[in-house]
Amino acid sequence: MLDTENKLILNDVGDLIGATSARNEHTILIVDDEINNLQLLKRTFRNKYKIITASNGLEGLETLKSNLSEVCLIVSDHKMPIMEGTKFLEEANKIAPDVVKILLTGFSDIEIITDAVNKCNLFQYILKPFNPDELQEAVRNGLDKFDLVSSKSLILKDLKELFYKTIKSIASALDAKDPYTHGHSMRVTLYSIILAKELNIETNQLEQIEMAGLLHDIGKIAIPQAILCKPGKLTDEEFVIMKTHPVNSQKLIQSIKRLQEVSPGMKHHHERWDGKGYPDRLQGEQIPYHARIIAIADTYDAMTSTRSYRKALCHEVAIEEIQKCAGAQFDPALAQKFVEIQDIIQAAKDNPNEYYLKYSSLYKEIS
């Protein structure tokens, strides 16, 4: 199942890259106050590109805003009433920094040229009267640059999506080993990021918590099925084996650079505030903050889910248990916050998919 899903994801990446490279229609915004110049420029490019025009800088800015998703390149005259070309391109750069900008000017003043390059992110300036072949070459080169930047942005976005989907696929494949833990990793992640957001944790930390939550039990992939799905209490020997899964989780992802920073949250989610947890018997604030958050979410989901050895507890009983274990099993401040937001947690429990889309930082980053 995992291999098939990842192949589909990779195919999607290939389709996107192919679609980007196959793009052959570009939109050019031409800004000039002289109608004859506008007509000349339109004739120069009309058979190759989609052309939109504006007769001054202010109009050009409004036209750019209205066509922001289409405009790839701007050709602007410099000497215009209302707003000079350099000022127009400077403002245009604030709106669309990736759009390529070419300035037509009748002046070879070095100060004008330097100002344009520094403030406008200028790709090229061309002296008037311009040679049509020179301008067409500049536009072709500019559009090549635009396509390269756009392709990189799309590929990076899609690689993030691939990374995110792969993590979710691994988590789903792991949960599928035990029918009683179906959706466990996603729910633990959901409760973790809800708690983290209510604590006003920074976005980059939210992403780390989300990744750690999705992968916190990945080490269980090395645990025998007979132990994972045992209907009764584990023997001491079996429990020793079960307790290896947090360390195994860390080992499995240690060679993936982007995941190294989330491994403490995975390795230590079974530590206890009183120091009686595992694998390292850390206590109090020695336990990584992310792990303390995941520990509460993990315990809540374990209590409110039916397992092979017992039926699910109701939400109210699980909340009482978390409150009772604050300061012993859990960070007391985090446990108290979890209790305070229990209405949100219960709503998320009842509608996990809806709430995951609402709270996920990784999902929003690739959407």
N, C-alpha and C positions, 0 to 999 in steps of 0.2 A: 504493500500500500504506500509506504513512504517513498520507495523508488519511483513509482508511477507518478505520484503527486509532484515530486521534485522535477521529473522529466517534463511534466506539463508546465511547471513554472519556468524552466529553462527555455522551453519553446516560446513562452510568452515573451521572455527577454529578447530572444532572437527576432521574433516578429516585430517588436518595438524598434530594435536597432535597424532592422531592414526597412521599416516604414520611414524612419528618420532619414536614412541615407537616400531613400528613393524620392524624397521631397523635391519637386522641381518648380513649384510656383512660389515666388517671393513677392512681397508687397513693399514698395518703395514710397516713402513720403517725400515729396518735393515741395520746398518752401521758397517762394520768390515773389517779390512785390510787382515785378514787371511781367505783364501778360505774355509778351513775345518770348521772354526767357522760359516761362512755364511751358509754352507750346513747343519750343525747341527741345526742352528736356523730355517732354512727353513723347515727342516723335522719336527721340533717341532710344527710348526704352520700351515703347508701347508693345512691340511684338515679343518681348522677352519676359516682362514682369507686369504685375498688377500695379497701376500707378494711382496714387491719391495725392491731391495738391492742397496747398494753403497759400494765401497771399501775404501773410505776415506772421510774425513769431507767435503772437497770442492765439491766432487762429490755428497755427501749427500745433501748439500745445493741446488745444482742445481736440483737434483731429487725431493727434497721437493717442490721447486718452480714450477716445471713442473707438480706436482701432488697435488697441494695445496688444491684443493677442495675435494680430496679423503683421504689423509693421516690423520689418527686418532691418531696414536701412533708411537713413535720412540723408537727403542732399539739400543743403540750405545755402542760400545766398548770404553774404555777410552784411552788406550795406542795405538795410531796409528800415522804413519808418516804424514807429511804435516800439520795436525791439530789434536790436541788431542780431545778426546771425550767431555770434559767439554767445550772447546772453540767452538766446533761444535754445541753443544746443546745450548750454550749461543746465538750464531748467529741464530740458528733455532728458538729460543724463540722470537727473534725480528720479524721473518717472520710469525710464527704461534704460538702465545702465548697460544691458547687453546688446541693445540696438546699435548698429554700426553708424557712425556719423562722419559725413564728408562735408567740408566747407568750401564753397566757391567764393573767391575774393579777388577784387581788383587791386589789392594792396599786397605788397611783399614785405610789409613792416614786420620785423622780427618780434616785436612786442605783441602784436595781434596774434601772430602764429603761436608764440609761446603760451600766451594766455589761453588760446583755444585748445592747445594740446593738454595743458595742465588742468583746466577747469571742465572741459567738455568731454574728456576721454575721446579726443578726436582721432579717427582712424587715418584720415588724409585730408590735406588741403590742396586745392587746385586753383591755379591763377587763371583769371579771366583776361581775355577771351580764351575759353578752354577748347582743347582739341577733343572732339567727340570720341575718338578712339581711346585717348588717354583716360577720359572719364569712364567709358565703358569698362576698361581694364580695371580701374580703381573700384568700380562697383562689383565686378566679378570677384575680385580679391576680397572685398569687404563681405560679400555674401558667403564666400567660402569660410571666412572667419566666423561669421554668425552661425553657420551650420555646424561648425566644429564645436563652438561653445554650447550650442543647443543640444547637440548629440551627447556631449559630456554630461550635461545637466540631467538629461533624460536617462542616460545609462546609470549615473550615480543614484538617481531616484529609484530606478528599477532594481539596482543591486541591493538597495536598502529593503525594497519590497521582497526580493528573493531571500535575503537574510532573515527577515521577519517571518515569512511564510515557512521557511525551512525550520526555524525554531519551533513554530507552532506545529509543524508536521511531526517533529521529533517528540514533542510533548504528547501529541495525540496518539502516536504509535506506542509510546510508553504506557499511557493510560489504558490502551486497548489490551495490554497484557493481562489486566485484571478487570473483569466486567463491572466490579463493584467500585472501581475508581474512575469510571468514564467521566471525562470532563473535570477531573480533580485539579489538574495543573492550571487550566484556564480559570477555574473559580478561585483558587488560591491566589493567582496573579491578580484577578479582579479585586478581591477583598484587600490585597496588599496595596494596590495603586489607589483605591478609594481612600484608605487610611492615610497613605502618603500625601495625597492631594489635600486632604483635610488638615494635614500638618504643614501645608504650604512648602513642601519640599521642591527644590528647583527642578526644572524640566529634565536636565541631563541626568539627575539622580532618579527621577521617575522612570526614565528609560532603562536605567540599570536595574531598578527594582523589578520592572516588568520582565526583562530578560531573565533575571535570576529566578523570578517566580515561575516562569514557564519551564525552566530547566532544573528547578530545585530537586526534583526526584529522578533526574536522568540516570543517576547511579544505580537505580533499581533495575535497570536493564540487565545487570549482572547478577541479580538475585534469582535463585531458582524459583520457578513458577509454583512449586509445591509450598514454598515458604510464603510467597506473596499472597497466595489465594487460600492459605490454610484456614479452615472454618473455626478452629478453636485457638486457644492460647498457644503462643510459641514457646518451645522449650528454651532453656538457657542457651543452648548451643545455636539454635535457630535465631534467637534474638541477637546473638553476637554477629551472626552473618548479616542480619537485617541492618544492624548499626553501621555496617561498612558503606552503606549507600551514599551518605554525604561526601565522604572522602573520594569515593568512586566518581561522584558527580564532578568534583573539582578536577580529578585526573583526566576525565574524558574531554574537558574543554580547555585544558591548560595550554594546548598548542595553538588555540585560536586567539589571536591577539586581541580582537575586539571584546572577547568574553572574559579576558583575564581579570578585568576590574570588577566583574560581577561574581567571580567565584567565591569570595568570602561570604556573600549572602547565601550561596548555595551550600557551602560546606558547613556553616554553623547554624542552620535553621533549627537544629535539634538541641542546641545549647539551652541551658536554663539560667534564669536570673540568679538563682541561688547556687549555681556552680555544679549542679548534679546532672547536667545533660551530657551530650556527647557530640563530636568525637574528642574534644580537647578539654572538657570540663571548665570552660571559660565561665566567668560570672560577671554580673553587673555590666558595666560599660566596657568591659573587655570584649564583649560580644559585639560584632559589627552591627551597626544600626539597621542596615537592610535586613540582616538575618533576624533581628528582633521583631521587625514588622512582619516578615514572612512567617515566623513562628506562630504568631497569633492567628493569622489568616489560615495557616495550615491546620492548626488545631480546631478552629471553628468549622472548617469544611469537613474535617474528619468526624467531628461530633454530629454534624447535621446531614451526613451522608450515610446511607445503608451500606454496611460492610458485610463480609462473609461471616463474621462472628457476632454481629449484633445489628439491630435496627437503628435507623437514624433517630437522633434526639431532636426535639423541637427547638426552634430558634431561641425561645426564652430560657430554656434550660442551659443551652450552650453559652448564652451571654452570662448567666449566673455563674457558670463554671469558670469562665474567663475572668470575671470580677473576683471570684474567690481565689484564683491562682495568681492574681497580680502581686508582684513582689516576691513570689516564690518561683513559679515557672516563667512568668512574663515580666518584662519591663513595666513597672507600675504606671508610669505616665502614658505609655502607649496603650496599655490595656484599658486605662480609664478613657482615653480618647475613643477607642474602639467601641466601648460601651455607650459613650455619648452619641456616636453616629450610628447606633444599632438600627435605626429606622431605614437609613440608606443601605446598610448591609443587608437587611432583610429584603428590601425591594430588589437589590441586585441578585440575591439568592433566588428570588422568584422569577427574575427576567435577566439571566446572565448575559445572553447575547446582546440584548439592547444596551445594557449598562457597560459591557466591555467596549462597544463601539464609542460610547460616550466618554469613557475615562481613559482609554488606551492612548498613550503618547506615541508609541510606535506606529499604530494604525493611522493616526492623524498626520504623522510625518510623511507617510507615503501616499496619502489620499489626495 
